[in-house]
Amino acid sequence: MFLSVFDIFKIGIGPSSSHTMGPMVAAARFLDDLRGGVEKIPGAGELHGLGASLHGSLAFTGKGHATDRAVILGLCGLMPDTLDPDRAEEIEAGVRETGLVRPEGLVPLHFDPDKDLVFDYGPPLPGHANGLILSAYDRAGNVWHRQTYYSVGGGFVVTEAELAGAGNGGQAAAVAVPYPFRTAADMLRMGRESGRTIAQMKRANEQAVYGASLDQRLDRIWQVMTDCIQRGLTQDGILPGGLNVRRRARHIHDQLQAERGRNLNQPHQANDWMSVYAMAVNEENAAGGCVVTSPTNGAAGVVPAVARYYLDHCVGARPDGVRDLLLVASAIGGIIKHNASISGAEVGCQGEVGSASAMAAAGLCAVLGGTNEQIENAAEIALEHHLGMTCDPAAGLVQVPCIERNALGAIKAVSAASLALRGDGTHFMPLDNCIRVMRDTGRDMDVKYKETSQGGIAVNLPEC
């Protein structure tokens, strides 16, 4: 089983990897089908127009997550990793005004979002809570081509056939790597047998695919994370969406900067630094800015915040240590995705912020000198103490409680790494068991707590 570090950490746009990036990717894939000469359904005439229907969580929280905009942009042929977020609103407005999309390599196609983009609030599609159906029609309305997609978390997208044919979303690449661990137990065993650290094993796996370009690619991921933090620390104002949530990262950062060098600082101020880094990222995500899935957009602030904390606050930190932090974090994220889920619509926020916290804890433990066993322990501690966390975003927006939740996820990650480093790696609950508990808890969780905004915080808002 091989999930690359660049599968876990993907450059994209906010506010959601599953509800924004995923549908955009699905729409772009659908266009590729049309360009690639897929056989039209017998009886259909010339290709004329497009349609889309959103199901399950994509319908219930699609407006708040800008899923409609994502589909529109995807049908224009745009992709999350190259789209200029500042142009998204303009492009959407143009489609709504003309009722046409003009993807490269195809004739202009009719698509009126008010009529041709349907939010279906009935039962979800059978494969996953995040389902969408894309259709192409001839002028008479006959179906020319149709495909069902599932956005399975973290920007991963699979067709109905792919989901049925390759467990866990069909995302395990068929690549021969030297250390093909599928579980944490496999990872620890391979480490003992080879004498290698988790970072070294993960690096060897990635080099089998990316060769000498690996470090350059890792540095690019970290640069985008860093840029996102810096943008978030310089912006203020009200976040879009109607909740009137005010950005706070800049104000908190200004306070922390002013307090530097004073002798009366509280010892827990380090938590405020971690929090402000995480909040800066997730405020940018909520505004539709450029972020890196870590492993999702809703949890995008945790790993960057802990990495920034490592560089700015930890004794002996090395700039190139971030590469190892990302490699180890992605190893844990891959294990969680393969054996459970990173989708809030499938298992709640334990699968998003919980997974991110486990990833960050493992990465930090590694760069602070932890053994493989301590690293696995750190990930388990962080994940265990997010078990049962619901995904109940107010108004379907990735703002309340998501922004602060990333801050607390980062704090838990650092605490988990520190606790693990104080031990020898032996502990009661193996990480694999904890992942299994997270998966089973998510299956038992009521759907109203799984990114539908039908329960919890989402329905207990102030009435003023």
Residue pairs with C-beta under 8 A, 6 or more apart in sequence:
1 172
1 180
1 181
1 182
1 334
1 338
2 172
2 173
2 175
2 177
2 180
2 205
2 209
2 334
3 171
3 172
3 173
3 330
3 333
3 334
3 337
3 338
4 173
4 206
4 209
4 210
4 330
5 202
5 206
5 218
5 221
5 326
5 327
5 330
6 210
6 217
6 221
7 154
7 156
7 171
7 173
7 330
7 334
8 154
8 293
8 294
8 295
8 329
8 330
8 333
8 334
8 337
8 359
9 221
9 292
9 293
9 294
9 295
9 303
9 326
9 330
10 17
10 21
10 80
10 81
10 154
10 155
10 292
10 293
11 80
11 81
11 220
11 221
11 224
11 290
11 291
11 292
12 20
12 21
12 80
12 81
12 155
12 290
12 291
12 292
12 293
12 297
13 20
13 21
13 80
13 83
13 85
13 88
13 288
13 289
13 290
13 291
14 20
14 85
14 284
14 285
14 286
14 287
14 288
14 289
14 290
14 291
14 297
14 300
14 398
15 64
15 65
15 66
15 285
15 286
15 287
15 288
15 297
15 298
15 397
15 398
16 65
16 66
16 67
16 296
16 297
16 298
16 398
17 153
17 154
17 155
17 293
17 295
17 296
17 297
17 298
17 300
18 57
18 130
18 151
18 152
18 153
18 154
18 155
18 296
18 297
18 343
18 344
18 345
18 451
19 57
19 58
19 61
19 62
19 65
19 66
19 67
19 70
19 130
19 151
19 451
20 65
20 66
20 67
20 69
20 70
20 80
20 288
20 297
21 70
21 80
21 155
21 293
21 297
22 70
22 130
22 149
22 151
22 152
22 153
22 155
22 156
22 157
23 54
23 58
23 67
23 70
23 71
23 74
23 132
23 149
23 151
24 70
24 71
24 73
24 74
24 78
24 79
24 80
24 83
25 74
25 79
25 80
25 151
25 155
25 157
26 74
26 132
26 134
26 149
26 151
26 157
27 52
27 70
27 71
27 73
27 74
27 75
27 134
28 74
28 77
28 78
28 79
29 147
29 149
29 157
29 159
30 74
30 75
30 134
30 136
30 147
30 149
31 74
31 75
31 77
31 103
31 105
31 106
33 145
33 147
34 47
34 106
34 136
34 145
35 105
35 106
38 145
40 47
40 144
40 145
41 142
41 143
41 144
41 145
41 146
43 142
44 137
44 138
44 142
44 143
44 144
45 138
45 139
45 140
45 142
45 144
46 138
46 139
47 106
47 107
47 109
47 136
47 137
47 138
47 144
48 109
48 110
48 137
48 138
48 139
48 144
49 109
49 110
49 111
49 116
49 136
49 137
49 139
50 75
50 101
50 109
50 110
50 111
50 116
50 134
50 135
50 136
50 137
51 111
51 116
51 117
51 118
51 134
51 135
51 136
51 137
52 71
52 75
52 116
52 117
52 118
52 132
52 133
52 134
52 135
53 117
53 118
53 119
53 120
53 132
53 133
54 62
54 67
54 68
54 71
54 117
54 118
54 119
54 120
54 131
54 132
55 120
55 122
55 124
55 125
55 131
55 132
55 133
56 123
56 124
56 125
56 128
56 129
56 130
56 131
56 345
56 452
57 124
57 129
57 130
57 345
57 450
57 451
57 452
58 67
58 130
58 131
58 132
58 151
58 345
59 119
59 120
59 121
60 121
60 396
60 451
60 452
60 453
60 454
61 67
61 393
61 396
61 451
61 452
61 453
62 68
62 119
62 396
63 119
63 396
64 241
64 393
64 395
64 396
64 397
64 398
64 453
65 396
65 397
65 398
66 288
68 113
68 117
68 119
69 88
69 89
69 92
71 113
71 117
71 132
72 91
72 92
72 95
72 96
72 101
72 111
72 113
72 117
73 83
73 88
73 91
73 92
75 95
75 101
75 103
75 109
75 111
76 91
76 95
76 101
76 102
76 103
77 101
77 103
77 104
77 105
78 91
80 155
85 288
85 289
85 290
88 288
95 101
95 111
95 113
96 112
96 113
96 114
99 110
99 111
99 112
100 108
100 109
100 110
100 111
101 108
101 109
101 111
102 108
102 109
103 109
109 136
110 116
111 117
124 131
125 131
125 133
125 148
125 150
127 148
127 150
127 160
127 163
127 164
128 150
128 151
128 152
128 163
128 343
128 345
128 346
129 343
129 345
129 346
129 447
129 450
129 451
130 150
130 151
130 152
130 153
130 343
130 345
130 346
131 148
131 149
131 150
131 151
132 148
132 149
132 150
132 151
133 146
133 147
133 148
133 149
134 146
134 147
134 149
135 143
135 144
135 145
135 146
136 143
136 144
136 145
136 146
137 143
137 144
138 144
147 159
147 160
148 159
148 160
149 157
149 158
149 159
149 160
150 157
150 158
150 159
150 160
150 163
150 169
151 157
152 158
152 163
152 169
152 171
152 341
152 343
152 346
153 295
153 296
153 337
153 341
153 342
153 343
153 344
153 345
153 346
153 351
153 352
154 293
154 295
154 296
154 337
154 342
154 343
155 293
155 296
155 297
156 169
156 171
156 337
158 169
158 170
158 171
162 169
162 170
163 169
163 170
166 172
168 337
168 338
168 339
169 337
171 337
172 338
175 208
175 209
176 208
177 204
177 205
177 208
177 209
178 201
178 204
178 205
178 208
179 187
179 190
179 194
179 196
179 201
179 202
179 204
179 205
180 186
180 205
181 187
181 190
181 201
181 331
181 335
182 335
182 338
182 339
183 335
183 339
183 432
184 332
184 335
184 376
184 379
184 430
184 431
184 432
184 435
185 430
185 432
187 198
187 201
187 331
187 335
187 372
187 376
188 372
188 373
188 376
190 196
190 201
191 197
191 198
191 201
191 372
192 372
194 201
196 204
197 366
197 372
198 327
198 328
198 331
198 362
198 366
198 372
198 375
199 324
199 327
199 328
199 366
201 331
202 327
202 328
202 330
202 331
203 214
203 324
203 327
206 214
206 327
207 214
210 217
215 320
215 323
218 322
218 323
218 326
218 327
219 323
221 292
221 326
222 307
222 322
222 323
222 326
224 290
224 291
224 292
225 281
225 292
225 294
225 303
225 304
225 307
226 304
226 308
227 290
228 280
228 281
228 284
228 289
228 290
228 291
228 292
228 300
228 304
229 277
229 280
229 281
229 304
229 305
229 308
230 280
231 280
231 284
231 289
232 247
232 249
232 250
232 279
232 280
232 281
232 282
232 283
232 284
233 249
233 250
233 253
233 276
233 280
234 250
235 247
235 249
235 250
235 283
235 284
235 287
236 246
236 247
236 250
236 251
237 246
237 247
238 244
238 245
238 246
238 247
239 245
239 246
239 247
239 283
239 286
239 287
239 397
239 399
240 286
240 287
240 288
241 286
241 395
241 397
241 399
242 395
242 397
243 394
243 395
243 397
243 399
243 400
245 286
245 397
245 399
245 400
245 403
247 283
248 279
248 283
249 276
249 279
249 280
249 283
250 280
252 272
252 275
252 276
252 279
253 276
253 280
256 269
256 272
256 273
256 276
259 265
259 269
270 309
270 313
271 411
273 309
273 312
273 313
274 305
274 306
274 309
274 407
274 410
274 411
274 414
275 305
275 404
275 407
275 408
275 410
275 411
276 407
277 301
277 304
277 305
277 308
277 309
277 410
278 301
278 302
278 304
278 305
278 406
278 407
278 409
278 410
279 301
279 403
279 404
279 406
279 407
280 301
281 291
281 300
281 301
281 304
281 305
281 406
282 298
282 300
282 301
282 398
282 402
282 403
282 406
283 403
284 290
284 291
285 291
285 297
285 298
285 300
285 301
285 398
286 397
286 398
286 399
286 402
286 403
291 297
291 300
292 300
292 304
293 300
294 300
294 301
294 302
294 303
294 304
294 329
294 356
294 359
295 333
295 336
295 337
295 342
295 352
295 355
295 356
295 359
296 342
296 343
296 344
296 352
296 355
296 356
297 398
298 344
298 349
298 352
298 353
298 391
298 398
298 402
299 349
299 352
299 353
299 355
299 356
299 406
299 409
300 356
300 406
301 403
301 406
301 407
301 409
301 410
302 353
302 356
302 357
302 359
302 360
302 406
302 409
302 410
302 413
303 325
303 326
303 329
303 356
303 359
303 360
303 363
305 360
305 406
305 407
305 410
306 325
306 360
306 361
306 363
306 364
306 410
306 413
306 414
307 322
307 325
307 326
307 360
307 363
309 364
309 410
309 414
310 317
310 321
310 322
310 325
310 364
310 367
310 368
311 317
311 319
311 321
311 322
314 368
317 367
318 367
321 367
322 367
324 363
324 366
324 367
325 363
325 364
325 366
325 367
326 363
327 363
328 362
328 363
328 365
328 366
328 367
328 375
329 359
329 360
329 362
329 363
330 359
331 362
332 355
332 358
332 359
332 362
332 363
332 379
332 431
333 342
333 355
333 356
333 359
335 431
335 432
335 435
336 342
336 351
336 355
336 358
336 359
336 383
336 435
336 438
337 355
339 432
339 435
339 436
339 439
340 347
340 351
340 435
340 436
340 438
340 439
340 442
341 347
341 351
341 439
341 442
342 351
342 352
342 355
343 351
343 352
344 351
344 352
344 391
344 450
344 451
345 391
345 450
345 451
345 452
346 442
346 450
347 438
347 439
347 441
347 442
347 443
347 445
347 450
348 388
348 389
348 390
348 391
348 441
348 442
348 445
348 449
348 450
348 451
349 386
349 389
349 390
349 391
349 402
349 405
350 383
350 386
350 387
350 388
350 389
350 438
350 441
350 442
351 438
351 442
352 391
353 386
353 389
353 405
353 406
353 409
354 382
354 383
354 386
354 387
354 389
354 409
354 438
355 383
356 406
356 409
356 413
357 382
357 383
357 386
357 409
357 410
357 412
357 413
357 416
358 378
358 379
358 380
358 382
358 383
358 386
358 413
358 416
358 431
359 379
359 413
360 382
360 409
360 410
360 413
360 414
361 378
361 379
361 381
361 382
361 412
361 413
361 414
361 416
361 417
361 420
362 375
362 376
362 378
362 379
362 382
362 417
364 378
364 413
364 414
364 417
365 374
365 375
365 377
365 378
365 416
365 417
365 420
365 421
366 375
368 417
368 421
369 421
370 378
370 417
370 420
370 421
371 425
372 425
373 424
373 425
373 426
374 420
374 421
374 423
374 424
374 425
375 420
376 425
376 430
376 431
377 419
377 420
377 423
377 425
377 426
377 427
377 431
378 416
378 417
378 419
378 420
378 421
379 416
379 431
380 427
380 429
380 430
380 431
380 434
381 415
381 416
381 419
381 420
381 427
382 412
382 413
382 416
382 417
383 431
383 434
383 435
383 438
384 429
384 434
385 412
385 416
386 409
386 412
387 434
387 437
387 438
387 441
388 441
388 445
389 405
390 445
390 449
390 450
390 455
390 456
391 449
391 450
391 451
392 401
392 448
392 449
392 451
392 453
392 455
392 456
392 457
392 458
392 459
393 399
393 400
393 401
393 402
393 451
393 453
393 457
393 458
394 400
394 401
394 453
394 457
394 458
394 461
395 453
395 458
395 461
396 453
396 458
400 457
401 457
442 450
446 455
447 454
448 454
448 455
448 456
449 455
449 456
453 459
